[in-house]
Every structure is written in structure tokens, then in C-alpha cells.
Amino acid sequence: MTTSNTTEPRPFNRSTVDVPPAPQPRLVHIGLGAFHRAHQLWYTQHSEDDAAHPQWGYASFSGRSADLANALQSQDGLYTLVERGPDSDEYEVINGIVEAHPAENVSRLWELLAAPSTAVLTITVTEAAYNLGEGLAFDAAQSAVAADLETLNASFADGVFGLSEAGVPATMAGKVVVGLAERRRQNAGGLAVVSCDNLSANDVAAHNAIQGLAAAVDPELGAWVEENVSFVATSIDRITPRTEDSVLADVARETGYTDQVPVVTEPFRSWVLQGEFPAGRPDWEKAGAEFVADIEPFERRKLWLLNGSHSLMAYAGQLRGHATVAEAIGDPVCRAWVEEFWDEAAQHLTTPGLDIPDYRDALLDRFSNPRIAHNLAQIAMDGSTKLQMRAVPVLKAEREAGRPGTAAARAIAAWLAYLDGRTEVSDARSELVLEASQKPADERVRALIAVLDAELAQQEDVVDQINGLVNELR
């Protein structure tokens, strides 16, 4: 939808905007934010057989702040998706959110997870919120997990959580476990849990966080989750930068209504899934989603080529004075480093159907879009977790193949150089990162590499290699 309107913008809700009637909430989401609204909701809206009578509605819960949920409630769940191409914008009203809730409304979350009509739970909570140990293993010693276990154990009896007096769990997994226990009690059948977070084996992460916690509280509940709940692996891809304040004025001018919470995204989109849906699902493939038997090669393609180059640019680009992806990829030096990193990663992306040359060309087009202000500072967050999945595997694979892996090592070195002199860092493991970064010079590089991978930190040639690249980047 693209129009131009010079009259006073009108309110934005289901009584003032021509949209289909709200469907039943059959999908639940945890992590209400820009990506969820640019991706899962777009695919769901475009998968309906009859757009005038949609069948799949979302009840979406915020991860932290209640502000977005409250704003969406005031708009009956409606918002504008602004698809920002290199030359112009396209505006579309997304109407699939039928309930928007702040995170603290756990009673409604549990009610929905227990409802037989609920078929799918999707999740976008970032990598760190799974609270897992090494190798994505369930770790009861993690402080957040241990606290939830204490809360859940104190309230669990006869297969039921009585949380009114004992408080509620704080983690995503803890909240989901309570809902699944109620689903089991009501004999509502199975459902699918679909992690849409940017981490390899996100199905394993979701399974280990949720089923692991359920089993730690009650083995019988853990067994029920294992038998009835499927965990679907996904590879998701759509650049969704933060929405600048100016976008609100653009939407009001072009559409004629006042939207408090529009979302800006790029024209490109991709969703690859592997797994079962015991209670059904939308026909996402009608909107272009791919269902595959083996998702791992697609995960690696995205994590290494898109996300890996993003991390490289996030640190190296900022060191060279750039603020956005478009600026960084326009720098011949940064672009050469990205291309070298892709060359290394491509040596290990040989599965038929991945179309690596076309994928790389598409990435260059996407990165070069000057109208998508994808801020490097945003991408730089949680570097210790991201680099473990994006750069470390490429470096290890290259070295196992007898090559130095210089480009992958440079991505790690750029992070180390970026951390120089910082006393604060936006990272889920910030204390560990800062402790390593503030060690004496002769220990610092090895300590930071150890944060990413203990094995690499013991290899003297790797430490020397990364140390030399850090000095070059400085």
C-alpha cells in the first residue's frame, strides 16, 4: 500500500483502518519486537488462503519493556511495515497481532499455552536468554536457571504449579514450562516451539532450555514435553534496523494515519524451517518459506556469510569511523575484508542448493542499500556470543584444512581492538569480557580468545596471529 495524504492524520485502529476481522489467537510469540513484526507476522499474513478472513492470529508478549505492547494495544495490534528499498518505500498494514501483552502478563501466557487452539509458540529472545551452558547444554548452575528452579520447585505439587504466592519464573524457559505443565494437565495435546533466534541449532537451544528445565523440576513433566512438544529449527533472515523517529512522520504523511510503532525493514526476506508441527501451522510456504529435511547447511550459510560479515563490519567498520553497514561496505578496505571472509567460509559451504555466488551478490546489494540505516553499534552487541557462532567455526575449519584462516581471525581481532579501553560493553557476558579485556597486555589477547573458545586460546600460533591482526587494526 503506497498513498500520499496531506490531511490531518487520523487515529490508527481497527475502527479507522480497513482491515479484515481479527482472527483467533492460535500462535503465541515471546520477544515482541521489530524482527518479529517484520518476519513471522509478515509471513503469517501472506500465508492466508483468504486474506479477508484470516485464520491465524498472534498473541505476542514483550521480552522486557511494556511500552511496545501498550502502544500496540492502543492500536488494536495494528502497525505499519515499511519496506525500504534503495529508491522508495512500500507501506503495508500488518493486522495479525490480535493480542499484545507486556511480559509480566504471565497468566495470559499460561492460559494461551494451555489452550488446545494454540498450535505454535515462536520465540525471539536473543541468544543469551536461553541461559545454556557449553555446547548448548542445560545448566542448572546458571544463576537465572537456579533461581527459576527454586521458584518452580517451591510451587510444584501434583503436576501443577501454584505460583500465586511463590512468585513467577524470570526466564523465558521458566515461563514456558509453567504453560506446558498446564497444557499437560488439561490434556490439550502437543504443539510446536519454533526458535527464530540467530544461533546455530536453535531448535536444540530451545529444547535444552525448556525440556531441560521441565525435567529438572519433574521427570514426568520432562518426559511429557519430550513426547508431545516439537522443537523446530529455523534459519531466519531479514535486516530490520531500529526505527528512527522520522519514520513516524513518513508513515503519517504517506498513509494518512498516526502509527506510534511502525517497523522498517528491507525488501529481502528468508525463512527456512525443519521440523514437525503436531497441532498444525499456517501455510508459511505460500509466502516463500522453505521447509527442508536438513537445515544445518542453510544455518551455516546465514550465520557465516550474513551474520559473520555483519560482526566483522560492526567492529572493523567502527574502528575505521563508520556508523552503518552501508558505510562500511562502501569502504574498499572493509569490503575487501568481507570478501576475504566470505572466501574462507565458502570453502565449507558446499551443499548443493545453497547458491553461494548468488547469495553473496544479494548480500552486497542488501548491505549497500543506503536507505537501510543498520547501525554497527547495534550489531556489535553481545559480541562474545555472536563471534562464537560466526567467526570461530570458520577459523577452526580453515585451520583444520591446513589454511591460516586469516580473515576469520581478523573478525575476532577486530572485536579485541574494539574493546580497547572500554569500561562498559553491551554483552550478556559483560563481566567476563571486561575482566579479560582489562588484563595486562601480555595476557589480554589470550584471555579474550578464551572467552570465545578455550581450545583456540591454547594454540600459540592462533594467539600470535590474532595479536598481530589487532596491532594492524589499531
C-alpha positions in Angstrom: 0.0 0.0 0.0 1.5 3.3 -1.0 -0.5 6.5 -0.9 0.1 10.2 -0.3 -2.0 12.2 2.1 -1.8 15.8 3.1 -4.8 15.9 5.5 -4.5 15.6 9.3 -3.5 12.0 10.2 -6.3 10.0 11.7 -6.1 7.6 14.6 -4.9 4.1 13.8 -7.0 1.1 15.0 -9.4 -1.4 13.6 -12.3 1.0 13.5 -10.5 3.6 11.4 -8.4 1.3 9.1 -9.9 -1.1 6.5 -8.5 -4.4 7.7 -10.0 -7.9 8.0 -11.6 -9.0 11.2 -9.2 -10.2 13.9 -8.5 -13.9 13.7 -8.4 -16.3 16.7 -5.0 -16.3 18.5 -3.6 -19.6 17.5 0.0 -18.5 17.6 1.9 -17.3 20.6 5.2 -15.3 20.5 7.7 -14.4 23.2 10.0 -11.5 22.3 7.7 -8.9 20.8 9.9 -6.6 18.8 10.8 -5.2 15.4 12.1 -8.5 13.9 9.0 -10.5 15.0 6.8 -7.9 13.3 8.9 -7.8 10.2 9.3 -11.5 9.8 6.9 -14.1 11.4 3.9 -11.7 11.2 4.6 -10.8 7.6 4.9 -14.5 6.6 1.7 -15.4 8.5 -0.3 -12.6 6.9 0.9 -13.6 3.5 0.1 -17.2 4.0 -3.6 -16.9 4.5 -5.8 -18.6 1.8 -8.5 -16.0 2.3 -6.9 -12.6 3.2 -10.4 -11.2 4.0 -11.0 -13.9 6.6 -7.6 -14.8 8.3 -7.4 -17.9 10.4 -4.1 -17.4 12.2 -3.8 -14.7 14.8 -0.8 -13.9 17.1 -0.8 -13.2 20.8 2.6 -11.6 21.3 4.4 -10.9 24.6 7.2 -8.4 25.0 10.6 -9.5 26.3 11.4 -6.6 28.6 9.8 -3.2 28.2 6.0 -3.0 28.2 6.0 0.2 26.1 5.7 -1.5 22.7 2.9 -3.9 23.9 1.0 -1.0 25.4 1.3 1.1 22.2 0.1 -1.9 20.1 -2.8 -2.4 22.4 -3.9 1.1 21.8 -3.8 0.4 18.0 -5.7 -2.9 18.3 -2.4 -4.7 17.3 -2.1 -2.9 14.0 1.2 -1.4 12.8 2.8 -0.4 9.5 5.6 -2.4 7.9 7.8 0.0 5.9 9.7 -1.9 3.2 12.6 0.3 2.5 14.2 -0.3 -1.0 17.2 1.6 -2.4 14.9 4.2 -4.1 11.5 4.2 -2.4 9.3 2.8 0.4 6.3 0.5 0.4 3.8 0.7 3.2 1.7 -2.3 4.4 -0.7 -2.6 7.4 0.0 -5.8 9.3 -3.1 -7.0 11.2 -2.0 -10.4 12.6 -1.4 -9.3 16.3 -4.8 -9.8 18.0 -3.3 -9.6 21.5 -0.2 -7.6 22.6 0.9 -8.2 26.2 3.7 -7.0 28.4 6.0 -9.7 29.7 4.5 -9.6 33.2 1.1 -10.8 32.0 2.2 -14.4 32.6 -1.3 -15.5 33.5 -2.5 -14.9 29.9 0.7 -16.5 28.5 0.0 -19.6 30.5 -3.7 -19.6 29.5 -2.8 -19.4 25.8 -0.1 -22.1 26.0 -2.6 -24.4 27.6 -5.3 -23.8 25.1 -6.0 -26.6 22.6 -6.4 -24.0 19.9 -2.8 -22.8 20.3 -0.6 -24.6 17.7 2.7 -22.8 17.7 5.0 -20.9 20.0 7.6 -18.8 18.3 10.5 -17.2 20.1 12.9 -14.2 19.5 14.7 -13.5 22.8 18.3 -13.3 21.6 21.0 -16.0 22.2 21.8 -15.2 25.8 18.2 -15.6 27.1 18.4 -19.3 26.7 20.8 -19.4 29.7 22.6 -22.5 28.5 26.0 -23.9 29.2 28.8 -25.1 27.0 27.5 -26.8 23.8 24.0 -25.5 24.4 23.7 -27.9 27.3 21.1 -27.3 30.1 22.9 -25.9 33.0 21.1 -25.8 36.3 24.1 -23.8 37.8 23.4 -20.8 35.7 22.2 -18.1 38.1 19.0 -17.4 36.3 18.2 -21.1 35.9 19.0 -21.8 39.5 16.7 -19.0 40.6 13.9 -20.3 38.4 14.4 -23.9 39.7 14.0 -22.6 43.3 10.8 -20.8 42.4 9.3 -23.6 40.4 10.2 -26.4 42.9 8.7 -24.4 45.7 5.3 -24.2 43.9 5.1 -27.5 42.2 2.8 -30.2 43.5 0.8 -33.0 41.9 1.8 -31.8 38.4 0.6 -28.3 39.0 2.4 -25.0 39.6 0.8 -22.9 42.3 2.7 -19.6 41.7 0.3 -17.1 43.2 2.4 -16.9 46.4 5.8 -18.1 45.3 6.3 -15.5 42.5 6.9 -16.3 38.9 10.0 -17.6 37.0 12.1 -14.9 35.3 13.4 -16.7 32.3 11.7 -17.5 29.0 12.1 -21.2 29.6 10.7 -21.0 33.1 7.6 -19.2 31.9 7.1 -21.7 29.1 7.5 -24.7 31.4 4.6 -23.5 33.6 2.4 -23.1 30.5 3.3 -26.5 29.2 2.6 -28.1 32.6 -0.9 -26.6 32.4 -1.3 -27.8 28.8 -0.4 -31.3 30.0 -2.9 -31.1 32.9 -5.7 -30.0 30.6 -4.8 -32.8 28.1 -4.6 -30.2 25.3 -2.2 -32.1 23.1 1.1 -31.2 21.7 2.4 -28.0 20.0 5.5 -26.8 18.2 8.1 -24.5 19.7 9.9 -22.5 16.9 13.0 -20.6 17.9 13.7 -17.7 15.5 16.8 -16.5 17.1 20.1 -16.1 15.4 22.0 -19.1 16.7 23.1 -22.3 15.2 20.9 -25.3 16.2 18.3 -23.0 17.7 15.9 -26.0 18.0 18.5 -27.7 20.3 18.8 -24.5 22.3 15.0 -24.2 22.8 14.7 -27.9 23.6 17.5 -28.0 26.1 16.4 -24.8 27.8 12.7 -25.7 28.1 12.7 -29.5 28.3 15.8 -29.5 30.4 14.1 -27.2 33.0 10.9 -29.2 32.9 12.8 -32.4 33.6 14.8 -30.8 36.4 11.5 -29.8 38.1 9.7 -33.1 37.4 10.9 -36.0 35.3 7.4 -36.9 34.3 6.8 -33.4 33.0 10.1 -33.5 31.2 9.0 -36.8 29.6 5.7 -35.3 28.5 7.5 -32.4 26.9 9.8 -34.8 25.1 6.9 -36.8 23.7 4.4 -34.0 22.9 6.3 -30.8 22.1 8.3 -30.5 18.9 11.2 -28.1 18.6 11.6 -26.7 15.1 14.9 -25.5 13.7 14.9 -22.3 11.7 17.2 -20.1 9.7 15.8 -16.6 9.5 17.0 -13.6 7.5 15.6 -10.1 7.2 17.5 -7.0 8.1 15.4 -4.9 10.5 17.1 -1.8 11.8 15.9 0.4 14.6 13.0 2.6 13.6 14.1 6.2 13.5 11.6 8.9 14.8 11.4 10.3 11.3 9.6 7.2 10.1 6.5 8.1 12.1 6.2 11.3 10.2 6.8 9.4 6.9 4.0 7.0 7.7 1.6 9.7 8.7 2.3 11.7 5.5 2.1 8.7 3.1 -0.8 6.7 4.6 -2.9 9.3 6.4 -2.9 7.7 9.8 -0.9 8.0 13.0 1.1 4.9 13.8 3.1 5.0 17.0 5.2 1.9 16.3 5.9 1.3 12.6 8.7 -1.1 11.6 11.3 -0.5 8.9 12.8 -3.5 7.1 14.5 -4.4 3.8 12.7 -5.9 0.8 14.6 -9.2 1.1 13.3 -11.9 3.4 14.1 -15.6 4.0 12.8 -18.3 6.4 14.0 -21.9 6.3 12.4 -24.4 8.7 13.0 -28.1 9.7 10.7 -30.0 12.0 7.2 -31.2 12.8 4.1 -29.3 13.8 1.8 -31.6 15.8 -1.0 -29.2 16.1 -0.8 -27.6 12.6 0.6 -24.3 11.4 0.0 -21.6 8.8 0.9 -22.3 5.2 4.1 -20.2 5.5 5.4 -21.8 2.3 2.8 -19.8 0.4 4.6 -16.7 1.5 8.0 -18.1 0.4 9.2 -20.0 3.5 11.2 -23.2 2.8 10.7 -26.5 4.6 13.8 -28.7 4.4 15.0 -32.0 5.7 18.4 -30.7 6.8 18.7 -27.1 7.8 22.3 -27.1 9.0 23.8 -26.0 5.7 21.3 -23.1 5.5 22.1 -22.1 9.1 25.8 -22.1 8.4 25.3 -20.1 5.2 23.4 -17.3 7.0 25.5 -17.4 10.2 28.8 -17.2 8.4 28.1 -15.1 5.3 25.4 -12.6 6.6 26.0 -12.6 10.3 29.7 -13.2 10.2 30.3 -10.3 7.9 28.0 -8.2 10.0 30.1 -8.8 13.1 33.3 -8.1 11.1 31.9 -4.8 9.9 30.5 -4.0 13.3 34.0 -3.8 14.9 36.3 -3.1 12.0 33.9 -0.6 10.5 33.6 1.4 13.7 37.4 1.3 14.1 37.5 2.9 10.7 35.0 5.6 11.6 31.8 4.1 10.1 28.4 4.1 11.7 26.3 1.9 9.4 26.6 -1.3 7.3 26.1 0.7 4.1 29.0 3.0 5.1 31.3 0.1 6.0 30.6 -2.0 2.8 31.3 1.2 0.8 34.8 1.4 2.3 37.1 -0.6 -0.1 39.2 -1.9 2.8 36.2 -3.2 4.8 34.6 -4.6 1.6 37.9 -6.5 0.8 37.9 -7.9 4.4 34.3 -9.0 4.0 35.0 -10.7 0.6 38.0 -12.5 2.1 35.9 -13.7 5.0 33.3 -15.0 2.5 36.0 -16.7 0.5 37.1 -18.6 3.6 33.6 -19.5 4.7 32.6 -20.6 1.2 35.2 -23.4 1.3 33.0 -25.1 3.9 29.6 -24.3 2.3 29.4 -26.9 -0.5 26.0 -28.5 -0.1 24.0 -28.4 -3.4 21.3 -25.8 -3.4 23.0 -23.2 -1.3 23.8 -21.0 -4.4 26.7 -19.3 -2.6 27.7 -16.9 -5.5 24.1 -15.6 -5.9 23.7 -15.3 -2.1 26.9 -13.3 -1.9 25.8 -11.0 -4.7 22.4 -10.5 -2.9 24.2 -9.6 0.3 26.3 -7.0 -1.4 23.1 -5.4 -2.8 21.4 -5.6 0.6 24.4 -4.2 2.5 24.8 -1.3 0.0 21.2 -0.1 0.4 21.8 3.4 1.6 18.3 3.8 2.9 18.6 1.0 5.5 20.4 2.5 8.4 21.6 -0.7 10.0 23.8 0.7 12.9 27.1 -1.1 13.5 26.8 -0.3 17.2 23.6 -2.3 17.4 25.2 -5.3 15.6 28.2 -5.0 18.0 26.1 -6.0 21.0 26.7 -9.5 22.6 29.9 -9.9 20.6 31.2 -12.7 22.8 28.2 -14.9 22.0 27.9 -14.0 18.3 31.5 -14.5 17.4 31.4 -18.0 18.9 29.0 -18.9 16.2 30.0 -16.6 13.3 33.8 -16.5 13.2 35.2 -19.2 15.5 33.8 -22.1 13.4 35.2 -20.6 10.2 38.7 -20.1 11.7 38.7 -23.7 13.1 37.5 -25.2 9.8 40.2 -23.3 7.9 42.9 -24.4 10.2 41.8 -28.0 10.1 42.0 -27.7 6.3 45.6 -26.6 6.6 45.0 -22.9 5.9 45.6 -20.0 8.3 42.0 -18.6 8.4 43.3 -15.0 8.4 40.0 -13.4 7.5 38.1 -15.2 10.3 40.9 -14.4 12.7 40.6 -10.7 11.6 36.9 -10.7 12.7 38.0 -11.8 16.2 40.9 -9.4 16.2 38.5 -6.5 15.3 36.4 -7.3 18.4 39.5 -7.3 20.6 40.6 -3.9 19.1 37.1 -2.5 19.5 37.2 -3.4 23.2 40.4 -1.5 23.8 40.0 1.0 26.7 36.3 0.2 27.2 35.0 0.1 30.8 31.4 -0.8 29.7 30.2 -3.1 27.0 26.8 -4.3 25.9 27.2 -8.0 26.2 25.3 -10.7 28.1 28.7 -11.8 29.5 30.0 -8.3 30.0 31.7 -9.0 33.4 33.7 -11.9 31.9 34.5 -9.9 28.7 35.7 -6.8 30.7 37.7 -8.9 33.1 39.6 -10.4 30.2 39.9 -7.2 28.3 41.5 -5.4 31.3 44.2 -7.9 31.9 47.8 -7.0 31.4 48.8 -6.6 27.7 50.8 -9.9 27.7 47.7 -11.8 28.9 44.8 -9.8 27.3 44.6 -11.4 23.8 44.7 -15.0 25.1 42.1 -14.2 27.8 39.7 -12.7 25.3 40.2 -15.6 22.8 39.4 -17.9 25.7 36.1 -16.2 26.3 35.2 -17.3 22.7 36.9 -20.7 22.6 39.2 -22.3 25.2 40.8 -24.6 22.6 41.9 -21.7 20.3 43.3 -19.8 23.3 45.8 -22.7 23.9 47.2 -22.5 20.4 50.2 -20.2 20.4 50.1 -19.6 16.6 46.5 -18.5 16.8 47.2 -16.1 19.7 50.2 -14.7 17.8 48.1 -14.4 14.6 45.2 -12.6 16.3 47.6 -10.4 18.3 49.3 -9.3 15.1 46.0 -8.5 13.4 44.9 -6.5 16.5 48.0 -4.3 16.1 47.3 -3.8 12.4 43.7 -2.8 13.1 44.8 -0.3 15.8 
